[in-house]
Amino acid sequence: MNALDRKKKLEEGRKEMTGLEQLQAIIGGGVQPPIGQTLEFELSEISAGKAIFTGHPNDKHLNPLGTVHGGYAATLLDSALGCAIHTVLEPGERYTTVDLNVKYLRAMLPGMGKVTATAEVVHKGRKIATSEARLVGEDGKLYATGNTTCAIY
């Protein structure tokens, strides 16, 4: 089954699958969202209430100052934060981001190696869910933190 067939099957099964099952199908089928291809990051690990993304910031992600654009960290954190919430959705539930907060602690540089965004759900209610995340480099340093609130519908 090719990537398009897997994606179509996932869409058809969305109403019967939990959020965790949907993300397990993505990881198991090798289908990554296009934004991950564009920014060179991927969903690497999931479990109930937790999502981990890894990325490799490089020269394509630079801002005019010569450091990795803050949008790279924000997008990586946003993906991890949203997917952590996605893992706790019941069949048929969907979500959308209400807000995203990012705190930048140090600059990322091209060639710095792999960065890992780890997000965990803080709370999931009937209408609102929150999660928080940390972006850490291979050097063990904390580069940014983030949190989000999502509306469940």
N, CA, C and O atoms as a GROMACS GRO file, in nm:
protein
  612
    1MET      N    1   0.086  -0.118   0.000
    1MET     CA    2   0.000   0.000   0.000
    1MET      C    3   0.090   0.124   0.000
    1MET      O    4   0.180   0.136   0.084
    2ASN      N    5   0.066   0.216  -0.094
    2ASN     CA    6   0.149   0.336  -0.102
    2ASN      C    7   0.103   0.440   0.000
    2ASN      O    8   0.002   0.422   0.068
    3ALA      N    9   0.178   0.550   0.010
    3ALA     CA   10   0.150   0.653   0.110
    3ALA      C   11   0.012   0.716   0.090
    3ALA      O   12  -0.056   0.744   0.189
    4LEU      N   13  -0.029   0.739  -0.034
    4LEU     CA   14  -0.162   0.799  -0.058
    4LEU      C   15  -0.274   0.706  -0.015
    4LEU      O   16  -0.375   0.750   0.040
    5ASP      N   17  -0.257   0.577  -0.040
    5ASP     CA   18  -0.359   0.480   0.002
    5ASP      C   19  -0.368   0.474   0.154
    5ASP      O   20  -0.477   0.466   0.210
    6ARG      N   21  -0.252   0.477   0.221
    6ARG     CA   22  -0.252   0.476   0.369
    6ARG      C   23  -0.320   0.600   0.424
    6ARG      O   24  -0.395   0.593   0.521
    7LYS      N   25  -0.292   0.715   0.361
    7LYS     CA   26  -0.353   0.840   0.406
    7LYS      C   27  -0.505   0.835   0.388
    7LYS      O   28  -0.579   0.877   0.477
    8LYS      N   29  -0.551   0.784   0.275
    8LYS     CA   30  -0.695   0.773   0.249
    8LYS      C   31  -0.760   0.678   0.350
    8LYS      O   32  -0.868   0.708   0.402
    9LYS      N   33  -0.696   0.566   0.377
    9LYS     CA   34  -0.749   0.470   0.474
    9LYS      C   35  -0.757   0.532   0.613
    9LYS      O   36  -0.854   0.510   0.686
   10LEU      N   37  -0.656   0.611   0.649
   10LEU     CA   38  -0.656   0.680   0.778
   10LEU      C   39  -0.773   0.777   0.786
   10LEU      O   40  -0.842   0.782   0.888
   11GLU      N   41  -0.796   0.854   0.682
   11GLU     CA   42  -0.908   0.948   0.680
   11GLU      C   43  -1.042   0.876   0.693
   11GLU      O   44  -1.130   0.922   0.766
   12GLU      N   45  -1.057   0.764   0.624
   12GLU     CA   46  -1.182   0.687   0.631
   12GLU      C   47  -1.204   0.630   0.770
   12GLU      O   48  -1.318   0.623   0.817
   13GLY      N   49  -1.096   0.590   0.838
   13GLY     CA   50  -1.107   0.528   0.969
   13GLY      C   51  -1.108   0.625   1.085
   13GLY      O   52  -1.125   0.583   1.200
   14ARG      N   53  -1.091   0.755   1.057
   14ARG     CA   54  -1.079   0.855   1.163
   14ARG      C   55  -1.196   0.851   1.262
   14ARG      O   56  -1.175   0.869   1.382
   15LYS      N   57  -1.316   0.828   1.214
   15LYS     CA   58  -1.433   0.830   1.303
   15LYS      C   59  -1.438   0.711   1.398
   15LYS      O   60  -1.502   0.718   1.502
   16GLU      N   61  -1.369   0.602   1.363
   16GLU     CA   62  -1.368   0.484   1.450
   16GLU      C   63  -1.242   0.473   1.534
   16GLU      O   64  -1.238   0.395   1.630
   17MET      N   65  -1.139   0.550   1.500
   17MET     CA   66  -1.009   0.538   1.568
   17MET      C   67  -0.992   0.645   1.675
   17MET      O   68  -1.038   0.758   1.659
   18THR      N   69  -0.926   0.608   1.784
   18THR     CA   70  -0.888   0.710   1.882
   18THR      C   71  -0.775   0.794   1.822
   18THR      O   72  -0.716   0.756   1.721
   19GLY      N   73  -0.746   0.906   1.884
   19GLY     CA   74  -0.634   0.988   1.838
   19GLY      C   75  -0.502   0.914   1.844
   19GLY      O   76  -0.420   0.927   1.754
   20LEU      N   77  -0.482   0.836   1.949
   20LEU     CA   78  -0.359   0.758   1.961
   20LEU      C   79  -0.348   0.658   1.846
   20LEU      O   80  -0.241   0.642   1.788
   21GLU      N   81  -0.457   0.590   1.815
   21GLU     CA   82  -0.456   0.493   1.704
   21GLU      C   83  -0.425   0.562   1.571
   21GLU      O   84  -0.354   0.506   1.487
   22GLN      N   85  -0.478   0.682   1.551
   22GLN     CA   86  -0.450   0.756   1.428
   22GLN      C   87  -0.302   0.786   1.415
   22GLN      O   88  -0.243   0.768   1.309
   23LEU      N   89  -0.241   0.834   1.524
   23LEU     CA   90  -0.098   0.867   1.519
   23LEU      C   91  -0.012   0.742   1.510
   23LEU      O   92   0.094   0.745   1.446
   24GLN      N   93  -0.054   0.634   1.570
   24GLN     CA   94   0.019   0.507   1.555
   24GLN      C   95   0.018   0.463   1.409
   24GLN      O   96   0.117   0.410   1.360
   25ALA      N   97  -0.093   0.484   1.340
   25ALA     CA   98  -0.103   0.449   1.199
   25ALA      C   99  -0.010   0.537   1.115
   25ALA      O  100   0.049   0.490   1.018
   26ILE      N  101   0.004   0.664   1.154
   26ILE     CA  102   0.095   0.754   1.082
   26ILE      C  103   0.238   0.707   1.098
   26ILE      O  104   0.312   0.696   1.000
   27ILE      N  105   0.278   0.681   1.221
   27ILE     CA  106   0.416   0.636   1.245
   27ILE      C  107   0.439   0.500   1.180
   27ILE      O  108   0.541   0.479   1.114
   28GLY      N  109   0.345   0.408   1.198
   28GLY     CA  110   0.360   0.274   1.142
   28GLY      C  111   0.359   0.271   0.990
   28GLY      O  112   0.422   0.184   0.930
   29GLY      N  113   0.289   0.365   0.928
   29GLY     CA  114   0.278   0.367   0.783
   29GLY      C  115   0.381   0.455   0.715
   29GLY      O  116   0.387   0.460   0.592
   30GLY      N  117   0.462   0.524   0.793
   30GLY     CA  118   0.564   0.609   0.734
   30GLY      C  119   0.511   0.734   0.667
   30GLY      O  120   0.580   0.794   0.584
   31VAL      N  121   0.388   0.775   0.700
   31VAL     CA  122   0.329   0.894   0.640
   31VAL      C  123   0.350   1.010   0.737
   31VAL      O  124   0.294   1.012   0.846
   32GLN      N  125   0.432   1.106   0.696
   32GLN     CA  126   0.456   1.225   0.777
   32GLN      C  127   0.387   1.343   0.711
   32GLN      O  128   0.380   1.349   0.588
   33PRO      N  129   0.336   1.438   0.790
   33PRO     CA  130   0.273   1.556   0.732
   33PRO      C  131   0.373   1.637   0.648
   33PRO      O  132   0.492   1.637   0.679
   34PRO      N  133   0.327   1.704   0.543
   34PRO     CA  134   0.416   1.780   0.455
   34PRO      C  135   0.501   1.885   0.528
   34PRO      O  136   0.614   1.910   0.488
   35ILE      N  137   0.450   1.946   0.635
   35ILE     CA  138   0.529   2.045   0.708
   35ILE      C  139   0.656   1.982   0.764
   35ILE      O  140   0.760   2.048   0.770
   36GLY      N  141   0.649   1.857   0.803
   36GLY     CA  142   0.767   1.789   0.853
   36GLY      C  143   0.871   1.768   0.744
   36GLY      O  144   0.991   1.776   0.770
   37GLN      N  145   0.825   1.743   0.623
   37GLN     CA  146   0.917   1.730   0.511
   37GLN      C  147   0.981   1.865   0.479
   37GLN      O  148   1.102   1.872   0.453
   38THR      N  149   0.901   1.970   0.482
   38THR     CA  150   0.952   2.103   0.451
   38THR      C  151   1.057   2.148   0.551
   38THR      O  152   1.162   2.200   0.512
   39LEU      N  153   1.031   2.129   0.681
   39LEU     CA  154   1.122   2.176   0.785
   39LEU      C  155   1.216   2.067   0.838
   39LEU      O  156   1.294   2.091   0.930
   40GLU      N  157   1.207   1.948   0.779
   40GLU     CA  158   1.296   1.838   0.815
   40GLU      C  159   1.286   1.798   0.962
   40GLU      O  160   1.385   1.794   1.035
   41PHE      N  161   1.162   1.768   1.003
   41PHE     CA  162   1.140   1.710   1.135
   41PHE      C  163   1.032   1.604   1.123
   41PHE      O  164   0.958   1.600   1.024
   42GLU      N  165   1.024   1.517   1.225
   42GLU     CA  166   0.926   1.408   1.217
   42GLU      C  167   0.874   1.369   1.354
   42GLU      O  168   0.940   1.388   1.456
   43LEU      N  169   0.754   1.314   1.352
   43LEU     CA  170   0.697   1.251   1.471
   43LEU      C  171   0.773   1.122   1.491
   43LEU      O  172   0.769   1.033   1.406
   44SER      N  173   0.844   1.111   1.603
   44SER     CA  174   0.930   0.994   1.622
   44SER      C  175   0.879   0.898   1.728
   44SER      O  176   0.916   0.780   1.728
   45GLU      N  177   0.794   0.947   1.821
   45GLU     CA  178   0.746   0.858   1.927
   45GLU      C  179   0.616   0.915   1.984
   45GLU      O  180   0.601   1.036   2.002
   46ILE      N  181   0.523   0.824   2.014
   46ILE     CA  182   0.398   0.866   2.078
   46ILE      C  183   0.355   0.762   2.180
   46ILE      O  184   0.388   0.644   2.170
   47SER      N  185   0.280   0.809   2.277
   47SER     CA  186   0.211   0.723   2.373
   47SER      C  187   0.095   0.807   2.424
   47SER      O  188   0.083   0.924   2.390
   48ALA      N  189   0.010   0.748   2.505
   48ALA     CA  190  -0.106   0.821   2.555
   48ALA      C  191  -0.061   0.946   2.631
   48ALA      O  192   0.008   0.937   2.733
   49GLY      N  193  -0.101   1.062   2.581
   49GLY     CA  194  -0.069   1.188   2.647
   49GLY      C  195   0.070   1.243   2.620
   49GLY      O  196   0.110   1.340   2.683
   50LYS      N  197   0.144   1.184   2.528
   50LYS     CA  198   0.282   1.226   2.503
   50LYS      C  199   0.318   1.212   2.356
   50LYS      O  200   0.280   1.115   2.290
   51ALA      N  201   0.392   1.312   2.304
   51ALA     CA  202   0.441   1.308   2.166
   51ALA      C  203   0.583   1.362   2.162
   51ALA      O  204   0.616   1.459   2.230
   52ILE      N  205   0.666   1.298   2.082
   52ILE     CA  206   0.805   1.341   2.066
   52ILE      C  207   0.834   1.361   1.917
   52ILE      O  208   0.810   1.273   1.835
   53PHE      N  209   0.885   1.479   1.886
   53PHE     CA  210   0.928   1.512   1.750
   53PHE      C  211   1.078   1.537   1.752
   53PHE      O  212   1.132   1.589   1.849
   54THR      N  213   1.145   1.498   1.643
   54THR     CA  214   1.287   1.527   1.630
   54THR      C  215   1.309   1.603   1.500
   54THR      O  216   1.241   1.581   1.400
   55GLY      N  217   1.406   1.693   1.504
   55GLY     CA  218   1.437   1.773   1.386
   55GLY      C  219   1.586   1.798   1.375
   55GLY      O  220   1.663   1.774   1.468
   56HIS      N  221   1.625   1.848   1.258
   56HIS     CA  222   1.765   1.876   1.230
   56HIS      C  223   1.774   2.016   1.167
   56HIS      O  224   1.775   2.029   1.045
   57PRO      N  225   1.780   2.120   1.251
   57PRO     CA  226   1.790   2.255   1.196
   57PRO      C  227   1.919   2.271   1.115
   57PRO      O  228   2.025   2.224   1.155
   58ASN      N  229   1.907   2.339   1.002
   58ASN     CA  230   2.024   2.356   0.915
   58ASN      C  231   2.019   2.490   0.844
   58ASN      O  232   1.938   2.577   0.878
   59ASP      N  233   2.106   2.508   0.745
   59ASP     CA  234   2.119   2.636   0.674
   59ASP      C  235   1.990   2.682   0.608
   59ASP      O  236   1.971   2.802   0.588
   60LYS      N  237   1.900   2.590   0.573
   60LYS     CA  238   1.774   2.627   0.509
   60LYS      C  239   1.678   2.696   0.607
   60LYS      O  240   1.578   2.754   0.565
   61HIS      N  241   1.708   2.689   0.736
   61HIS     CA  242   1.618   2.742   0.838
   61HIS      C  243   1.669   2.871   0.902
   61HIS      O  244   1.619   2.912   1.007
   62LEU      N  245   1.766   2.936   0.840
   62LEU     CA  246   1.827   3.055   0.899
   62LEU      C  247   1.743   3.181   0.881
   62LEU      O  248   1.671   3.196   0.782
   63ASN      N  249   1.753   3.269   0.979
   63ASN     CA  250   1.697   3.403   0.968
   63ASN      C  251   1.809   3.497   0.920
   63ASN      O  252   1.922   3.451   0.904
   64PRO      N  253   1.782   3.626   0.897
   64PRO     CA  254   1.887   3.717   0.850
   64PRO      C  255   2.005   3.733   0.947
   64PRO      O  256   2.112   3.777   0.906
   65LEU      N  257   1.987   3.699   1.074
   65LEU     CA  258   2.096   3.710   1.171
   65LEU      C  259   2.192   3.592   1.168
   65LEU      O  260   2.297   3.595   1.232
   66GLY      N  261   2.156   3.486   1.093
   66GLY     CA  262   2.242   3.370   1.083
   66GLY      C  263   2.215   3.262   1.187
   66GLY      O  264   2.291   3.167   1.199
   67THR      N  265   2.106   3.277   1.262
   67THR     CA  266   2.065   3.173   1.356
   67THR      C  267   1.939   3.106   1.300
   67THR      O  268   1.876   3.159   1.208
   68VAL      N  269   1.904   2.992   1.355
   68VAL     CA  270   1.783   2.923   1.310
   68VAL      C  271   1.662   3.008   1.347
   68VAL      O  272   1.649   3.053   1.461
   69HIS      N  273   1.575   3.029   1.251
   69HIS     CA  274   1.456   3.113   1.270
   69HIS      C  275   1.372   3.061   1.386
   69HIS      O  276   1.355   2.940   1.402
   70GLY      N  277   1.320   3.152   1.468
   70GLY     CA  278   1.237   3.113   1.581
   70GLY      C  279   1.113   3.037   1.539
   70GLY      O  280   1.058   2.960   1.618
   71GLY      N  281   1.068   3.058   1.417
   71GLY     CA  282   0.953   2.984   1.366
   71GLY      C  283   0.978   2.834   1.358
   71GLY      O  284   0.884   2.755   1.365
   72TYR      N  285   1.104   2.795   1.341
   72TYR     CA  286   1.138   2.653   1.338
   72TYR      C  287   1.107   2.591   1.474
   72TYR      O  288   1.039   2.489   1.481
   73ALA      N  289   1.157   2.653   1.580
   73ALA     CA  290   1.130   2.602   1.716
   73ALA      C  291   0.981   2.605   1.745
   73ALA      O  292   0.927   2.510   1.801
   74ALA      N  293   0.914   2.714   1.707
   74ALA     CA  294   0.770   2.727   1.734
   74ALA      C  295   0.691   2.618   1.662
   74ALA      O  296   0.598   2.561   1.720
   75THR      N  297   0.726   2.590   1.538
   75THR     CA  298   0.653   2.488   1.461
   75THR      C  299   0.678   2.350   1.518
   75THR      O  300   0.587   2.268   1.526
   76LEU      N  301   0.802   2.322   1.556
   76LEU     CA  302   0.835   2.193   1.616
   76LEU      C  303   0.759   2.174   1.748
   76LEU      O  304   0.702   2.068   1.772
   77LEU      N  305   0.760   2.278   1.832
   77LEU     CA  306   0.687   2.270   1.959
   77LEU      C  307   0.537   2.259   1.935
   77LEU      O  308   0.470   2.178   2.000
   78ASP      N  309   0.483   2.339   1.842
   78ASP     CA  310   0.340   2.334   1.812
   78ASP      C  311   0.298   2.195   1.766
   78ASP      O  312   0.192   2.146   1.804
   79SER      N  313   0.380   2.131   1.684
   79SER     CA  314   0.349   1.997   1.636
   79SER      C  315   0.346   1.897   1.751
   79SER      O  316   0.254   1.816   1.761
   80ALA      N  317   0.447   1.903   1.838
   80ALA     CA  318   0.452   1.812   1.952
   80ALA      C  319   0.336   1.837   2.048
   80ALA      O  320   0.272   1.743   2.096
   81LEU      N  321   0.308   1.964   2.076
   81LEU     CA  322   0.200   1.999   2.168
   81LEU      C  323   0.065   1.950   2.117
   81LEU      O  324  -0.014   1.892   2.191
   82GLY      N  325   0.039   1.975   1.990
   82GLY     CA  326  -0.088   1.932   1.931
   82GLY      C  327  -0.101   1.782   1.925
   82GLY      O  328  -0.208   1.727   1.954
   83CYS      N  329   0.006   1.714   1.887
   83CYS     CA  330  -0.001   1.567   1.877
   83CYS      C  331  -0.015   1.502   2.014
   83CYS      O  332  -0.078   1.397   2.026
   84ALA      N  333   0.043   1.562   2.118
   84ALA     CA  334   0.022   1.509   2.254
   84ALA      C  335  -0.127   1.510   2.285
   84ALA      O  336  -0.181   1.412   2.338
   85ILE      N  337  -0.194   1.619   2.254
   85ILE     CA  338  -0.338   1.628   2.275
   85ILE      C  339  -0.411   1.531   2.183
   85ILE      O  340  -0.509   1.468   2.223
   86HIS      N  341  -0.365   1.519   2.059
   86HIS     CA  342  -0.426   1.426   1.964
   86HIS      C  343  -0.431   1.283   2.020
   86HIS      O  344  -0.526   1.209   1.994
   87THR      N  345  -0.330   1.245   2.098
   87THR     CA  346  -0.324   1.108   2.151
   87THR      C  347  -0.433   1.077   2.251
   87THR      O  348  -0.460   0.959   2.278
   88VAL      N  349  -0.498   1.178   2.308
   88VAL     CA  350  -0.602   1.153   2.409
   88VAL      C  351  -0.743   1.175   2.355
   88VAL      O  352  -0.839   1.174   2.431
   89LEU      N  353  -0.756   1.195   2.224
   89LEU     CA  354  -0.888   1.214   2.164
   89LEU      C  355  -0.962   1.082   2.150
   89LEU      O  356  -0.902   0.979   2.119
   90GLU      N  357  -1.092   1.087   2.173
   90GLU     CA  358  -1.180   0.973   2.152
   90GLU      C  359  -1.217   0.966   2.004
   90GLU      O  360  -1.201   1.065   1.933
   91PRO      N  361  -1.265   0.852   1.956
   91PRO     CA  362  -1.307   0.842   1.816
   91PRO      C  363  -1.407   0.953   1.781
   91PRO      O  364  -1.501   0.979   1.856
   92GLY      N  365  -1.384   1.018   1.668
   92GLY     CA  366  -1.472   1.124   1.622
   92GLY      C  367  -1.438   1.263   1.676
   92GLY      O  368  -1.485   1.362   1.621
   93GLU      N  369  -1.358   1.272   1.782
   93GLU     CA  370  -1.319   1.403   1.835
   93GLU      C  371  -1.210   1.465   1.749
   93GLU      O  372  -1.126   1.395   1.692
   94ARG      N  373  -1.213   1.597   1.740
   94ARG     CA  374  -1.111   1.674   1.671
   94ARG      C  375  -1.071   1.789   1.761
   94ARG      O  376  -1.135   1.812   1.864
   95TYR      N  377  -0.967   1.861   1.723
   95TYR     CA  378  -0.923   1.974   1.803
   95TYR      C  379  -0.867   2.084   1.713
   95TYR      O  380  -0.833   2.060   1.598
   96THR      N  381  -0.860   2.203   1.768
   96THR     CA  382  -0.793   2.313   1.701
   96THR      C  383  -0.722   2.397   1.807
   96THR      O  384  -0.768   2.406   1.920
   97THR      N  385  -0.613   2.457   1.769
   97THR     CA  386  -0.534   2.536   1.863
   97THR      C  387  -0.604   2.668   1.895
   97THR      O  388  -0.648   2.740   1.805
   98VAL      N  389  -0.613   2.698   2.023
   98VAL     CA  390  -0.666   2.827   2.070
   98VAL      C  391  -0.551   2.925   2.088
   98VAL      O  392  -0.559   3.040   2.045
   99ASP      N  393  -0.444   2.879   2.153
   99ASP     CA  394  -0.325   2.963   2.167
   99ASP      C  395  -0.200   2.877   2.175
   99ASP      O  396  -0.204   2.759   2.209
  100LEU      N  397  -0.090   2.939   2.143
  100LEU     CA  398   0.042   2.877   2.148
  100LEU      C  399   0.136   2.978   2.210
  100LEU      O  400   0.144   3.092   2.165
  101ASN      N  401   0.208   2.936   2.314
  101ASN     CA  402   0.305   3.023   2.380
  101ASN      C  403   0.442   2.958   2.373
  101ASN      O  404   0.458   2.841   2.407
  102VAL      N  405   0.541   3.034   2.327
  102VAL     CA  406   0.677   2.984   2.316
  102VAL      C  407   0.771   3.077   2.390
  102VAL      O  408   0.762   3.200   2.378
  103LYS      N  409   0.862   3.019   2.466
  103LYS     CA  410   0.968   3.094   2.534
  103LYS      C  411   1.100   3.047   2.476
  103LYS      O  412   1.134   2.929   2.487
  104TYR      N  413   1.175   3.138   2.415
  104TYR     CA  414   1.304   3.106   2.357
  104TYR      C  415   1.412   3.131   2.461
  104TYR      O  416   1.421   3.240   2.517
  105LEU      N  417   1.493   3.030   2.487
  105LEU     CA  418   1.594   3.040   2.592
  105LEU      C  419   1.734   3.060   2.538
  105LEU      O  420   1.818   3.121   2.605
  106ARG      N  421   1.762   3.008   2.420
  106ARG     CA  422   1.892   3.029   2.355
  106ARG      C  423   1.876   3.005   2.206
  106ARG      O  424   1.783   2.937   2.162
  107ALA      N  425   1.967   3.062   2.129
  107ALA     CA  426   1.960   3.051   1.983
  107ALA      C  427   2.002   2.911   1.937
  107ALA      O  428   2.091   2.849   1.994
  108MET      N  429   1.935   2.865   1.833
  108MET     CA  430   1.976   2.742   1.767
  108MET      C  431   2.061   2.780   1.646
  108MET      O  432   2.036   2.882   1.581
  109LEU      N  433   2.162   2.698   1.618
  109LEU     CA  434   2.253   2.726   1.508
  109LEU      C  435   2.250   2.611   1.407
  109LEU      O  436   2.228   2.496   1.445
  110PRO      N  437   2.273   2.641   1.280
  110PRO     CA  438   2.277   2.534   1.181
  110PRO      C  439   2.391   2.438   1.215
  110PRO      O  440   2.497   2.480   1.263
  111GLY      N  441   2.369   2.312   1.189
  111GLY     CA  442   2.471   2.212   1.216
  111GLY      C  443   2.482   2.172   1.361
  111GLY      O  444   2.575   2.099   1.398
  112MET      N  445   2.391   2.217   1.444
  112MET     CA  446   2.397   2.186   1.587
  112MET      C  447   2.357   2.042   1.617
  112MET      O  448   2.373   1.995   1.730
  113GLY      N  449   2.306   1.973   1.518
  113GLY     CA  450   2.262   1.836   1.540
  113GLY      C  451   2.113   1.829   1.567
  113GLY      O  452   2.039   1.925   1.547
  114LYS      N  453   2.071   1.714   1.612
  114LYS     CA  454   1.929   1.686   1.634
  114LYS      C  455   1.875   1.765   1.754
  114LYS      O  456   1.943   1.783   1.855
  115VAL      N  457   1.750   1.811   1.739
  115VAL     CA  458   1.676   1.870   1.850
  115VAL      C  459   1.551   1.784   1.872
  115VAL      O  460   1.496   1.727   1.778
  116THR      N  461   1.508   1.777   1.997
  116THR     CA  462   1.394   1.693   2.033
  116THR      C  463   1.292   1.775   2.109
  116THR      O  464   1.324   1.837   2.211
  117ALA      N  465   1.169   1.775   2.060
  117ALA     CA  466   1.057   1.841   2.128
  117ALA      C  467   0.972   1.733   2.191
  117ALA      O  468   0.917   1.647   2.122
  118THR      N  469   0.960   1.738   2.323
  118THR     CA  470   0.881   1.640   2.398
  118THR      C  471   0.765   1.713   2.464
  118THR      O  472   0.785   1.806   2.542
  119ALA      N  473   0.644   1.671   2.432
  119ALA     CA  474   0.523   1.735   2.485
  119ALA      C  475   0.439   1.635   2.562
  119ALA      O  476   0.432   1.517   2.526
  120GLU      N  477   0.375   1.684   2.668
  120GLU     CA  478   0.284   1.602   2.748
  120GLU      C  479   0.157   1.679   2.778
  120GLU      O  480   0.160   1.800   2.800
  121VAL      N  481   0.046   1.606   2.778
  121VAL     CA  482  -0.084   1.666   2.811
  121VAL      C  483  -0.086   1.700   2.959
  121VAL      O  484  -0.046   1.620   3.044
  122VAL      N  485  -0.133   1.819   2.989
  122VAL     CA  486  -0.152   1.862   3.127
  122VAL      C  487  -0.295   1.835   3.171
  122VAL      O  488  -0.319   1.791   3.283
  123HIS      N  489  -0.390   1.862   3.081
  123HIS     CA  490  -0.532   1.846   3.114
  123HIS      C  491  -0.611   1.823   2.985
  123HIS      O  492  -0.585   1.887   2.883
  124LYS      N  493  -0.708   1.732   2.992
  124LYS     CA  494  -0.805   1.717   2.883
  124LYS      C  495  -0.943   1.709   2.945
  124LYS      O  496  -0.974   1.618   3.021
  125GLY      N  497  -1.025   1.807   2.909
  125GLY     CA  498  -1.164   1.807   2.951
  125GLY      C  499  -1.253   1.780   2.831
  125GLY      O  500  -1.206   1.734   2.726
  126ARG      N  501  -1.382   1.808   2.846
  126ARG     CA  502  -1.475   1.785   2.735
  126ARG      C  503  -1.456   1.886   2.622
  126ARG      O  504  -1.476   1.852   2.506
  127LYS      N  505  -1.418   2.010   2.656
  127LYS     CA  506  -1.410   2.118   2.556
  127LYS      C  507  -1.270   2.176   2.539
  127LYS      O  508  -1.241   2.236   2.435
  128ILE      N  509  -1.183   2.159   2.638
  128ILE     CA  510  -1.050   2.222   2.636
  128ILE      C  511  -0.944   2.120   2.678
  128ILE      O  512  -0.967   2.036   2.765
  129ALA      N  513  -0.828   2.129   2.612
  129ALA     CA  514  -0.712   2.047   2.652
  129ALA      C  515  -0.589   2.137   2.651
  129ALA      O  516  -0.581   2.231   2.572
  130THR      N  517  -0.494   2.109   2.739
  130THR     CA  518  -0.369   2.184   2.744
  130THR      C  519  -0.252   2.086   2.745
  130THR      O  520  -0.263   1.972   2.791
  131SER      N  521  -0.139   2.133   2.694
  131SER     CA  522  -0.016   2.053   2.698
  131SER      C  523   0.103   2.148   2.709
  131SER      O  524   0.092   2.267   2.680
  132GLU      N  525   0.216   2.092   2.750
  132GLU     CA  526   0.339   2.170   2.760
  132GLU      C  527   0.454   2.088   2.703
  132GLU      O  528   0.450   1.965   2.701
  133ALA      N  529   0.559   2.160   2.656
  133ALA     CA  530   0.670   2.092   2.588
  133ALA      C  531   0.803   2.160   2.616
  133ALA      O  532   0.811   2.275   2.659
  134ARG      N  533   0.908   2.081   2.589
  134ARG     CA  534   1.046   2.128   2.602
  134ARG      C  535   1.120   2.092   2.473
  134ARG      O  536   1.102   1.983   2.419
  135LEU      N  537   1.203   2.184   2.425
  135LEU     CA  538   1.287   2.161   2.308
  135LEU      C  539   1.432   2.155   2.354
  135LEU      O  540   1.488   2.253   2.402
  136VAL      N  541   1.492   2.037   2.338
  136VAL     CA  542   1.626   2.011   2.389
  136VAL      C  543   1.718   1.968   2.275
  136VAL      O  544   1.677   1.893   2.186
  137GLY      N  545   1.842   2.017   2.278
  137GLY     CA  546   1.941   1.980   2.177
  137GLY      C  547   2.017   1.855   2.215
  137GLY      O  548   2.005   1.804   2.326
  138GLU      N  549   2.096   1.805   2.120
  138GLU     CA  550   2.180   1.688   2.148
  138GLU      C  551   2.278   1.716   2.262
  138GLU      O  552   2.324   1.624   2.330
  139ASP      N  553   2.309   1.844   2.281
  139ASP     CA  554   2.401   1.883   2.387
  139ASP      C  555   2.336   1.881   2.525
  139ASP      O  556   2.402   1.909   2.625
  140GLY      N  557   2.206   1.847   2.530
  140GLY     CA  558   2.134   1.842   2.657
  140GLY      C  559   2.081   1.976   2.704
  140GLY      O  560   2.017   1.984   2.809
  141LYS      N  561   2.108   2.081   2.628
  141LYS     CA  562   2.063   2.215   2.667
  141LYS      C  563   1.918   2.238   2.626
  141LYS      O  564   1.872   2.188   2.523
  142LEU      N  565   1.849   2.314   2.708
  142LEU     CA  566   1.711   2.352   2.681
  142LEU      C  567   1.711   2.478   2.593
  142LEU      O  568   1.767   2.580   2.631
  143TYR      N  569   1.649   2.469   2.476
  143TYR     CA  570   1.648   2.579   2.380
  143TYR      C  571   1.518   2.659   2.383
  143TYR      O  572   1.519   2.779   2.358
  144ALA      N  573   1.407   2.594   2.412
  144ALA     CA  574   1.279   2.663   2.417
  144ALA      C  575   1.178   2.576   2.492
  144ALA      O  576   1.194   2.455   2.504
  145THR      N  577   1.076   2.642   2.542
  145THR     CA  578   0.963   2.572   2.603
  145THR      C  579   0.836   2.626   2.538
  145THR      O  580   0.836   2.733   2.479
  146GLY      N  581   0.729   2.550   2.552
  146GLY     CA  582   0.603   2.594   2.495
  146GLY      C  583   0.485   2.531   2.567
  146GLY      O  584   0.497   2.429   2.635
  147ASN      N  585   0.371   2.596   2.550
  147ASN     CA  586   0.246   2.538   2.599
  147ASN      C  587   0.135   2.581   2.505
  147ASN      O  588   0.145   2.681   2.434
  148THR      N  589   0.028   2.504   2.508
  148THR     CA  590  -0.085   2.534   2.420
  148THR      C  591  -0.216   2.501   2.490
  148THR      O  592  -0.222   2.422   2.583
  149THR      N  593  -0.319   2.566   2.442
  149THR     CA  594  -0.457   2.533   2.478
  149THR      C  595  -0.528   2.500   2.347
  149THR      O  596  -0.516   2.573   2.249
  150CYS      N  597  -0.600   2.390   2.346
  150CYS     CA  598  -0.674   2.349   2.227
  150CYS      C  599  -0.822   2.331   2.261
  150CYS      O  600  -0.858   2.286   2.370
  151ALA      N  601  -0.906   2.367   2.167
  151ALA     CA  602  -1.050   2.344   2.180
  151ALA      C  603  -1.082   2.206   2.123
  151ALA      O  604  -1.036   2.171   2.014
  152ILE      N  605  -1.160   2.129   2.196
  152ILE     CA  606  -1.202   1.996   2.151
  152ILE      C  607  -1.344   2.010   2.094
  152ILE      O  608  -1.430   2.073   2.155
  153TYR      N  609  -1.366   1.950   1.978
  153TYR     CA  610  -1.501   1.951   1.921
  153TYR      C  611  -1.531   1.819   1.856
  153TYR      O  612  -1.640   1.800   1.802
   0.00000   0.00000   0.00000
